[in-house]
Amino acid sequence: MTNPTRIRITWPANQLTATLEDTPTTRALVAALPISSSANTWGEEVYFDTGVSVPRELDARQIVDPGTVAFWTDGDSLALPYGPTPISHGDECRLASACNVLGAFDGDARLLATVRPGDPIRVELA
């Protein structure tokens, strides 16, 4: 059993850490760290390009819990939902399409509400 992988995501207003499961997508993401990108928002989700391209995994899901760290294979992006998106039904976190689930934030994912479109965002090992 390997130690869980922890990452830190930083933007101008705040930062969060997340614990990731050992998946092929996590390994590809970690190999590319640190990553600097520009934030996008879609409802109560932050997403941004990683420059990492991986296939969709068999257990990819479109509906996830708030605070899930997901990888959107259609956009080579991390998808970080903290609440409903424009296609959600009720309070669910419904992603644009099925995403690879990597892990979850350690703290309050609602801090992502302070991310503004275009904010510089950085991902590194914690």
N, C-alpha and C positions, 0 to 999 in steps of 0.2 A: 504494500500500500504506500503510495507516494503522498507527500504532504499536499494539501489542497493549494491551488494556485490563487494568489490574491493580486488584484490589480487596483490601481488608483486612477480615477477619472477626475480631471481637474478642469475647471472653466473659470472665467474671471470672478464670478460671485461666490464660488464654493468648490467643494470636492467631496467625493464619496469613494469608499473602497467596496470591492465586491469579491466574493469567493466563487471560484469557478471549478466546475467538475472537470475531470480528465476526459476530454473528448477530442476527436481529430480536429474539430474546429478550434477548440481552446489551444491545442498545441500549435496550430498554424498561426493563430493570433499572437500567442506569446513569442513565437519566433520572429514576428515582425515588430515587436515593441522596441523602443517607444514609438507611438504613433501620434502625430499631430494632425488635426483635421479642423473642419469648420462645421459647427452645429447646425442642424435643421430640426424643426419641430413639426409635429403632426398631431393635433389634438394634445393629449397629455402623454406624448412620447417624444423622446429626443433620439435622433438618429444621425449618423455621420459616416462618411466613407472611411474605410480602413486601408484600402489598397490590397487587402487580402481577398483572394478568390478561392472559395471552397464549394464542394457540392452540398446539396441539401441532405441532411442525415435522416435515417429511417424514422427517428422519433421526433422529427420537427413538428412544431405545433403553431397554430395561428392564434389560439386563445391561451393566454398565460396569466400568471398572477402579477399584480403590481410589484415592481421592484425586480422583475426577472431581467437578467442580462441575456439578450438573444442576439443571434447573428442572422441578418436578412441576406440570404444568398443571392436574391435577385438584384440587390444593390451593393453587394460587397461591403455592407455596412453593419455596425453595431446598432441594434434597436433596443432602446431603454424605456419601456413603458412604465408610467407611474399612475396611470388612470385611463379613462376612456379615450379612444381615438375616434375620428369621424365615422368609422364604420362599425363601432361597438354597438351592441344591444345592451341597454342599461349601463351598469357600472363596470362591465367586463373590459379587460385589456385585449382588444382584437387587433392583431398586427395586419399589415397590408397583405401578407401571404404567410404561409407556414415558414417558420424560422427555426434554426438550430438553437436549442436552449443550452446555454453555457453555465449558468449559475444564477446568483442573486446578490443584491446589494446587502452589505452588512448593516448599514444605517437606514435612515428614513429616506426612501427613494423620492419622496415629495420635494426634497431639495432640488430635484431636477427641474422643478417649476421655475427656478431662477435662471435657467439657461435661455438665452435669447438667440433667435436665428442669426447665424453668422458669427456667433461667439467662437473664439479659438478654443479648441478642446484637445486635451492631451490624455493619452492612456499610457501607463507605465506599470511595471511590477511594483507592488506595494511592499 
